[in-house]
Amino acid sequence: MKKKKELNSASKLKIIPLGGLEEIGMNITAFEYEDSIVVVDCGLAFPDDDMLGIDLVIPDVTYLANNIDKVKGFVITHGHEDHIGALPYILKGINVPVYATRLTMGLIDHKLEEHGLLKKVKRKVVKFGQSINLGKFRIEFIKTNHSIVDAAALAIYSPAGIVVHTGDFKVDYTPVYGDAIDLQRFAEIGKKGVLALLCDSTNAERPGFTASERTLSKTFHNLFEEHKKSRIIIATFASNVDRVQQIINTAYDFGRKVVVEGRSMVNIIETARNLDCIKIPDNTLIDIDQINKYPDDRMVIITTGSQGESMAALSRMASGNHRKITIKHGDTVIFSSSPIPGNEKAVTNVINDLLQKGADVVFQDTHVSGHACQEEIKLIYTLVQPKYAVPVHGEYKHLMAQAGIAQELGIPKQNIFILKSGDILEMDDESAKVKGHVPTGEIMVDGLGVGDVGNVVLRDRQHLAENGVIIIVLALDKYSGQVAAGPDIISRGFVYVKEADELMDEARSVLTVTVDNCIDNGITDWNKLKTSMRDALGDFIWKRTKRRPMILPIIEEV
């Protein structure tokens, strides 16, 4: 019996973030104990500016694929893209059950249906307070508040101890829909003894409390009162169902009809409506095709595009490219969101376009965050009383800010872990230490291609974008090996050929001399010919222009 106890005590809980640290998005964390792995969330990230042509980025889950027999399921905290967006891509290779609350699962179902996976993936809707058993783990879903309905924290019970994962959360005592965060349950679990707390760090730099979502109700009422005679267009996050609910309530109070525009907005509102997560008064919502049947002072348009996304509905309205809605002088456009870091320029461009078309743009004091500020983070720590602190969800500066809060609350510095994606944090009640690293990274999705665009292809795209391309076409006689035609030059993105005749003529002369020299010296190997042409033209172009376009020689046999 004693021997068995020693064996168990040697097993440690492993916490392995596969994404979501030192960045915003792509949240996914594996929890491993002996032969069991449970994965919390499976999100995507949106491409950086230098990822030319890339649609979205998903995590590298090689570690899960290599340990597929251990993986018991995905457990999802809430329905935002940075927590569920990668699921349809990852589940194609790692088909294990998915567990989530009602609206979260509704949004996941919609994604799986689009990818033809709905009948292939086992799914289970979990209620708050309910637990599920997955291998050596038991997972309990705890009610929290966030900027989307049905957000959950997780209590992860393992033989090594209890880990609490907050998910994205805020403490909202007066939520628009449903109950307030279940602080009592956090306290009860805290009394049992919590091994580690993984807490949302997004607003860890901000002092005080995050305002309740309900405070915006008065803000919207005042804005509608102030702009009684104009058409009102409100841009917000598609997933912020509570925000949309308040806008619809205010529109109804002022006798206005509502149009919902933007594919993601329409999909999420339809899903939320089917699950009774949003209440829309009769005869309030109208189809976009009916928009011209009502005067401007009776219309409200709720739209996507609050982050300046080029293809979103508001951006198309601002640029005059929307098929059914044209911005008019006197329209009031309200941005009910804050720019995500990195999107500020895109948002400013949209605002400028709207102002130039005569719209009145409102973008201050029309948003509250969905993430906890410092005092709420302190509250969770105080209730849970973890032995170890593992800040999650945020850039490095956010993680460090939360580490400072944890230290302020009395958690020893050596018990606070700022992890990097791929780190293996092993812990039990006696010790915790980072031991080893698993492969992680970014898998880029371009159209239907998943992972077929890597760093080499991206470098080529950046090269093409910065310097353009020159294509050399040369035809050789099949029998004699002599030049039958060319070399001809085709230029794209390098210079406008019609205005660079002299440069192009000189470039052809350089190539002709190079090719003749090769043939005179008996060089018939096509690879050597191509290299010679590429080097000669590259040197000439650099000396004349100080540019380095991509040079692609093509040899044909005739």
Buried (B, 14 or more C-beta within 10 A) or exposed (E): EEEEEEEEEEBBBBBBBBBBBBBBBBBBBBBBBBEBBBBBBBBBBBBEEEBBEBBBBBBBBBBBEEBEEBBBBBBBBBBBBBBBBBBBBBBBEBBBBBBBBBBBBBBBBBBBEEBEBBEEBEBEBBEBEEEBEBBBBBBBBBBBBBBBBBBBBBBBBBBBBBBBBBBBBBBBEEBBBBEBBBBEBBEEBBEEEBBBBBBBBBBBBBEEBBBBBBEBBEBBBEBBEEBEEBBBBBBBBBBBBBBBBBBBBBBBEBEBBBBBBBEBBBBBBBBBBEBEBBEBEEEBBBEBEEBEEBEBBEBBBBBBBBBBBEEBBBBBBBBEEBEEBEBEEBBBBBBBBBBBEEBEEBBEBBBEBBBEBEBBBBBEEBBBBBBBBBBBBBBBBEBBBBBBBBBBBBBBEBBBBBBBBBBEBEBEEEBBBBBEBBBBBBBBBEEBEBEEEBEBBBBBBBEEEBEEBEEEBBEBBEBBEEBBBBBBBBBBEEEEEEBBEBBBBEBEBBBEEEEBEEBBEBBBEBBBEBBEEBBEEEBEEEEEBBBBBBEBBBEBBEEEBEEBBBBEBBBEEE
